[in-house]
Amino acid sequence: MKNKFNHYIKITLVNENKFFGPSVYDLLTLIKKEGAIKTAAQKMGLSYSKALKMIGNMEKELGSKIVDRKSGGITGGESTLTEYAEQFLENYKKFEEEVKSYSEKIFNKYF
């Protein structure tokens, strides 16, 4: 049976609390690209404090630093992802791709 509808999978990682999903992935990816939490937050339509809360929640749940922050000064501050965060993003993306690929096969089997 071939239908006009499809399915959507959103992966959220949970420890004690939800701490990582597409929004946090996008935020960290933008921090990596822009080099600043504030700029990344603005591009996503988030407040700076909301972005800090998302990062802090992830760091708390994982027990590991995610973003290295250097204070401003004349040239402005800089934020970079830790090696742990870089590897985490890579692993999440691979996991997400595998889950979506598998879910597509199952979806096509039944619909």
GUMITI-403741 format. One line per 5 residues: number of its first residue (from 1); their letters; for each residue z, y, x of N, C-alpha, C. Coordinates in nm, 4 decimals, always signed. Each point is the difference from the previous one (the first is absolute). Layout:
N
NUM> a> Z:Y:X:Z:Y:X:Z:Y:X ~ ...
END
This chain:
111
1> mknkf> +0.0000:-0.1166:+0.0847:+0.0000:+0.1166:-0.0847:+0.0000:+0.1237:+0.0899 ~ -0.0975:+0.0866:-0.0205:-0.0110:+0.1225:+0.0806:+0.0398:+0.1188:-0.0874 ~ +0.1045:+0.0702:+0.0403:+0.0496:+0.1139:-0.0763:-0.0297:+0.1307:+0.0707 ~ +0.0160:+0.1076:-0.0747:-0.0228:+0.1328:+0.0553:+0.1267:+0.0574:+0.0620 ~ +0.1093:-0.0711:-0.0090:+0.1248:+0.0499:+0.0567:+0.0259:-0.0623:+0.1360
6> nhyik> +0.0950:+0.0557:+0.0684:+0.0354:-0.0482:+0.1327:+0.1515:-0.0034:+0.0101 ~ +0.0525:-0.0187:+0.1158:+0.1449:-0.0003:+0.0192:+0.0357:+0.0914:+0.1170 ~ +0.1284:+0.0310:+0.0074:+0.0490:+0.0898:+0.1044:+0.1323:-0.0546:+0.0513 ~ +0.0139:-0.0057:+0.1306:+0.1243:-0.0476:+0.0605:+0.0564:+0.1109:+0.0874 ~ +0.1256:+0.0306:-0.0222:+0.0713:+0.0988:+0.0815:+0.1145:-0.0744:+0.0679
11> itlvn> +0.0026:+0.0028:+0.1307:+0.1026:-0.0729:+0.0740:+0.1118:+0.0954:+0.0405 ~ +0.1203:-0.0347:-0.0413:+0.1188:+0.0759:+0.0358:+0.0946:-0.0927:+0.0742 ~ +0.0471:+0.0443:+0.1153:+0.0943:-0.0794:+0.0781:+0.1424:+0.0424:-0.0346 ~ +0.0884:-0.0993:-0.0073:+0.1363:+0.0220:-0.0459:+0.0981:-0.0657:+0.0958 ~ +0.1084:+0.0684:+0.0291:+0.1129:-0.0584:+0.0723:+0.1160:+0.0096:-0.0978
16> enkff> +0.0962:+0.0858:+0.0231:+0.1016:+0.0292:-0.1017:-0.0647:+0.0845:-0.1105 ~ -0.0907:+0.0859:+0.0400:-0.0723:+0.0896:-0.0908:-0.1481:-0.0038:+0.0348 ~ -0.0817:+0.0524:-0.0913:-0.1419:+0.0168:+0.0312:-0.0094:+0.0996:+0.1148 ~ -0.0837:-0.0317:+0.0988:-0.0077:+0.0930:+0.1131:-0.1409:+0.0234:+0.0521 ~ -0.0964:-0.0797:-0.0432:-0.1339:+0.0188:+0.0555:-0.1056:-0.0462:-0.0991
21> gpsvy> -0.0997:+0.0845:-0.0167:-0.1134:-0.0299:-0.0855:-0.1134:+0.0939:+0.0362 ~ -0.0990:+0.0097:-0.0869:-0.1171:+0.0830:+0.0304:+0.0310:+0.1462:+0.0331 ~ +0.0959:+0.0602:-0.0682:+0.0311:+0.1416:+0.0269:+0.0599:+0.0203:+0.1385 ~ +0.0917:-0.0883:+0.0391:+0.0605:+0.0121:+0.1330:-0.1045:-0.0322:+0.1066 ~ -0.0855:-0.0976:-0.0289:-0.1092:-0.0332:+0.0929:-0.0870:+0.1238:+0.0229
26> dlltl> -0.0388:+0.0647:-0.1096:-0.0842:+0.1199:+0.0107:+0.0707:+0.1115:+0.0769 ~ +0.1285:+0.0191:-0.0278:+0.0764:+0.1037:+0.0694:+0.0027:-0.0257:+0.1503 ~ +0.0322:-0.1215:+0.0394:+0.0070:-0.0312:+0.1433:-0.1367:+0.0102:+0.0670 ~ -0.1034:-0.0407:-0.0705:-0.1358:+0.0109:+0.0537:-0.0369:+0.1465:+0.0229 ~ +0.0380:+0.0859:-0.0933:-0.0271:+0.1437:+0.0159:+0.0850:+0.0623:+0.1104
31> ikkeg> +0.1237:-0.0442:+0.0139:+0.0842:+0.0502:+0.1099:-0.0650:-0.0358:+0.1331 ~ -0.0497:-0.1220:+0.0087:-0.0684:-0.0438:+0.1229:-0.1212:+0.0889:+0.0283 ~ -0.0759:+0.0299:-0.1039:-0.1217:+0.0800:+0.0158:+0.0303:+0.1476:+0.0275 ~ +0.0947:+0.0560:-0.0740:+0.0275:+0.1440:+0.0062:+0.1024:+0.0388:+0.1065 ~ +0.0875:-0.0937:+0.0356:+0.1037:+0.0302:+0.0980:+0.1151:+0.0824:-0.0544
36> aikta> +0.0083:+0.0088:-0.1336:+0.1069:+0.0794:-0.0612:+0.0342:-0.0546:-0.1380 ~ +0.1286:-0.0155:-0.0255:+0.0454:-0.0479:-0.1310:-0.0351:+0.1020:-0.1074 ~ +0.0240:+0.1267:+0.0281:-0.0242:+0.1062:-0.0986:-0.1463:+0.0030:-0.0440 ~ -0.0907:-0.0060:+0.0942:-0.1432:+0.0022:-0.0321:-0.0390:-0.1238:-0.0798 ~ +0.0503:-0.1149:+0.0415:-0.0297:-0.1247:-0.0716:+0.0516:+0.0075:-0.1433
41> aqkmg> +0.1214:+0.0499:-0.0166:+0.0587:+0.0127:-0.1339:-0.0833:+0.0939:-0.0868 ~ -0.0393:+0.1139:+0.0552:-0.0809:+0.0964:-0.0750:-0.1313:-0.0620:-0.0450 ~ -0.0648:-0.0744:+0.0878:-0.1282:-0.0625:-0.0345:+0.0151:-0.1024:-0.1122 ~ +0.1204:-0.0571:-0.0125:+0.0252:-0.0972:-0.1061:+0.0577:+0.0644:-0.1258 ~ +0.0275:+0.1301:+0.0061:+0.0608:+0.0678:-0.1137:+0.1488:-0.0300:-0.0134
46> lsysk> +0.0633:-0.0343:+0.1116:+0.1436:-0.0287:+0.0021:+0.0752:+0.1159:+0.0634 ~ +0.1250:+0.0149:-0.0389:+0.0842:+0.0968:+0.0701:+0.0396:-0.0609:+0.1341 ~ +0.0343:+0.0862:+0.0929:+0.0445:-0.0453:+0.1317:+0.1244:-0.0875:-0.0141 ~ +0.0914:+0.0415:-0.0883:+0.1242:-0.0765:-0.0179:-0.0273:-0.1381:-0.0590 ~ -0.0981:-0.0105:-0.0885:-0.0365:-0.1312:-0.0562:-0.0561:-0.0900:+0.1100
51> alkmi> -0.0840:+0.0549:+0.0859:-0.0565:-0.0779:+0.1109:+0.1106:-0.0487:+0.0930 ~ +0.0949:+0.0878:+0.0310:+0.1127:-0.0395:+0.0855:+0.0825:-0.1099:-0.0654 ~ +0.0173:+0.0099:-0.1307:+0.0758:-0.1018:-0.0737:-0.0712:-0.1354:+0.0061 ~ -0.1314:+0.0001:-0.0153:-0.0784:-0.1244:+0.0070:+0.0137:-0.0643:+0.1383 ~ -0.0105:+0.0827:+0.1033:+0.0121:-0.0497:+0.1376:+0.1421:-0.0516:+0.0248
56> gnmek> +0.0986:+0.0782:-0.0415:+0.1398:-0.0385:+0.0183:+0.0345:-0.1295:-0.0711 ~ -0.0525:-0.0168:-0.1200:+0.0238:-0.1225:-0.0764:-0.0591:-0.1209:+0.0722 ~ -0.1202:+0.0153:+0.0515:-0.0633:-0.1098:+0.0734:+0.0794:-0.0338:+0.1259 ~ +0.0394:+0.1038:+0.0734:+0.0772:-0.0222:+0.1227:+0.1326:-0.0696:-0.0301 ~ +0.0638:+0.0392:-0.1091:+0.1276:-0.0607:-0.0387:-0.0189:-0.1472:-0.0366
61> elgsk> -0.0994:-0.0281:-0.0808:-0.0222:-0.1375:-0.0460:-0.0414:-0.0931:+0.1133 ~ -0.0744:+0.0518:+0.0965:-0.0461:-0.0834:+0.1114:+0.0958:+0.0018:+0.1185 ~ +0.0876:+0.0994:+0.0029:+0.0917:+0.0120:+0.1129:-0.0714:+0.0346:+0.1291 ~ -0.1100:+0.0725:-0.0136:-0.0794:+0.0363:+0.1173:-0.0618:+0.1378:-0.0195 ~ -0.0128:+0.0731:+0.1085:-0.0622:+0.1328:-0.0039:-0.1499:-0.0156:-0.0263
66> ivdrk> -0.0522:+0.0864:-0.0857:-0.1408:-0.0052:-0.0400:-0.0778:+0.1190:+0.0562 ~ +0.0617:+0.1170:-0.0038:-0.0672:+0.1225:+0.0443:+0.0842:+0.0683:+0.1073 ~ -0.0643:+0.0322:+0.1117:+0.0629:+0.0818:+0.1041:-0.0338:+0.1452:-0.0296 ~ +0.1037:+0.0831:-0.0079:-0.0196:+0.1415:-0.0320:+0.0444:+0.0865:+0.1163 ~ -0.0839:+0.0970:+0.0323:+0.0353:+0.0994:+0.1016:+0.0063:+0.1349:-0.0696
71> sggit> +0.1077:+0.0732:+0.0250:+0.0211:+0.1292:-0.0657:-0.1062:+0.1010:+0.0394 ~ -0.0156:+0.0986:-0.0862:-0.1017:+0.1036:+0.0135:-0.0031:+0.0791:+0.1280 ~ +0.0436:+0.1229:-0.0080:-0.0144:+0.0898:+0.1133:-0.1284:+0.0790:-0.0149 ~ -0.0470:+0.0582:+0.1071:-0.1191:+0.0855:-0.0034:-0.1245:-0.0773:-0.0426 ~ -0.0158:-0.1199:+0.0524:-0.1209:-0.0777:-0.0302:+0.0122:-0.0833:-0.1266
76> ggest> +0.1148:+0.0005:-0.0639:+0.0203:-0.0803:-0.1199:+0.0479:-0.1393:+0.0361 ~ +0.0494:-0.0714:-0.0991:+0.0513:-0.1343:+0.0235:-0.1110:-0.1031:+0.0014 ~ +0.0405:-0.1208:+0.0276:-0.0963:-0.1101:+0.0009:+0.0700:-0.1252:-0.0507 ~ -0.0699:-0.0768:-0.0789:+0.0514:-0.1272:-0.0488:-0.0995:-0.1092:+0.0346 ~ +0.0519:-0.1084:+0.0537:-0.0842:-0.1150:+0.0335:+0.0664:-0.1264:-0.0535
81> lteya> -0.0812:-0.0995:-0.0259:+0.0535:-0.1279:-0.0451:+0.0502:-0.0789:+0.1200 ~ +0.1072:-0.0729:-0.0207:+0.0497:-0.0882:+0.1054:-0.0938:-0.1202:+0.0121 ~ +0.0116:-0.0723:+0.1095:-0.0804:-0.1222:+0.0159:+0.0298:-0.0974:-0.1128 ~ +0.1269:-0.0075:-0.0380:+0.0402:-0.0877:-0.1101:-0.0750:+0.0376:-0.1278 ~ -0.0066:+0.1292:-0.0287:-0.0689:+0.0473:-0.1201:-0.1492:-0.0299:+0.0067
86> eqfle> -0.0594:+0.0202:+0.1160:-0.1436:-0.0287:+0.0175:-0.0283:-0.1471:-0.0317 ~ +0.0826:-0.0886:+0.0547:-0.0180:-0.1436:-0.0233:+0.0270:-0.0345:-0.1461 ~ +0.0992:+0.0645:-0.0594:+0.0331:-0.0231:-0.1399:-0.1183:+0.0367:-0.0899 ~ -0.0615:+0.1155:+0.0255:-0.1164:+0.0421:-0.0791:-0.1145:-0.0995:+0.0132 ~ -0.0243:-0.0441:+0.1216:-0.1073:-0.0964:+0.0248:+0.0275:-0.1313:-0.0738
91> nykkf> +0.1229:-0.0483:+0.0078:+0.0360:-0.1245:-0.0682:-0.0083:+0.0134:-0.1514 ~ +0.0449:+0.1135:-0.0531:-0.0065:+0.0231:-0.1440:-0.1447:-0.0011:-0.0475 ~ -0.0868:+0.0671:+0.0741:-0.1412:+0.0070:-0.0388:-0.0628:-0.1389:-0.0006 ~ +0.0279:-0.0794:+0.1020:-0.0534:-0.1368:+0.0057:+0.0539:-0.0838:-0.1158 ~ +0.1295:+0.0109:-0.0263:+0.0632:-0.0724:-0.1102:-0.0635:+0.0402:-0.1328
96> eeevk> -0.0156:+0.1302:-0.0207:-0.0594:+0.0512:-0.1231:-0.1424:-0.0528:-0.0188 ~ -0.0789:+0.0010:+0.1059:-0.1377:-0.0494:-0.0085:-0.0043:-0.1477:-0.0371 ~ +0.0883:-0.0801:+0.0592:+0.0036:-0.1431:-0.0321:+0.0427:-0.0238:-0.1442 ~ +0.1019:+0.0721:-0.0449:+0.0474:-0.0157:-0.1375:-0.1094:+0.0397:-0.0983 ~ -0.0673:+0.1104:+0.0255:-0.1064:+0.0453:-0.0902:-0.1177:-0.0967:-0.0005
101> sysek> -0.0336:-0.0543:+0.1147:-0.1084:-0.0976:+0.0080:+0.0345:-0.1251:-0.0808 ~ +0.1213:-0.0481:+0.0172:+0.0440:-0.1190:-0.0723:+0.0077:+0.0277:-0.1499 ~ +0.0508:+0.1168:-0.0374:+0.0110:+0.0331:-0.1422:-0.1378:+0.0135:-0.0641 ~ -0.0977:+0.0458:+0.0762:-0.1375:+0.0102:-0.0511:-0.0546:-0.1388:-0.0328 ~ +0.0261:-0.0955:+0.0880:-0.0447:-0.1380:-0.0239:+0.0645:-0.0569:-0.1252
106> ifnky> +0.1294:+0.0206:-0.0147:+0.0704:-0.0525:-0.1171:-0.0478:+0.0703:-0.1266 ~ -0.0167:+0.1307:+0.0072:-0.0487:+0.0758:-0.1152:-0.1352:-0.0539:-0.0452 ~ -0.0907:-0.0184:+0.0960:-0.1337:-0.0504:-0.0334:+0.0046:-0.1417:-0.0561 ~ +0.0963:-0.0776:+0.0410:+0.0161:-0.1366:-0.0515:+0.0320:+0.0016:-0.1498 ~ +0.0836:+0.0939:-0.0425:+0.0456:+0.0021:-0.1386:-0.0739:+0.0979:-0.0906
111> f> -0.0652:+0.0990:+0.0598:-0.0685:+0.0989:-0.0831:-0.1435:+0.0151:+0.0420
END
